[in-house]
């Protein structure tokens, strides 16, 4: 007689840039605090995300708790790292030469 398969849980996170990531980090931190010790954002079986959510999903899958992500982001903001957007000139972006499988300018 076989037992029923164990159900799996997934955490699915959306994009939204820094603003979306900030909201998700806040919501996940609140869930961790509200339902502790029975709930943890690190206990999901699968972590999925789109855009900024994929970065958060990667961090959470590697057992970095939302409050630590928040403190890391706040530290970088205080240092002024994210004051100016990162812009690249077209000549800074390498072109992929598919025929020769190498990067070229």
PyMOL commands that set and color helices and strands:
alter all, ss='L'
color gray80, all
select helices_A, chain A and resi 17-35+41-43+52-61+66-79+90-92
alter helices_A, ss='H'
color red, helices_A
select strands_A, chain A and resi 10-13+46-49+95-97+102-104
alter strands_A, ss='S'
color yellow, strands_A
deselect
rebuild
show_as cartoon
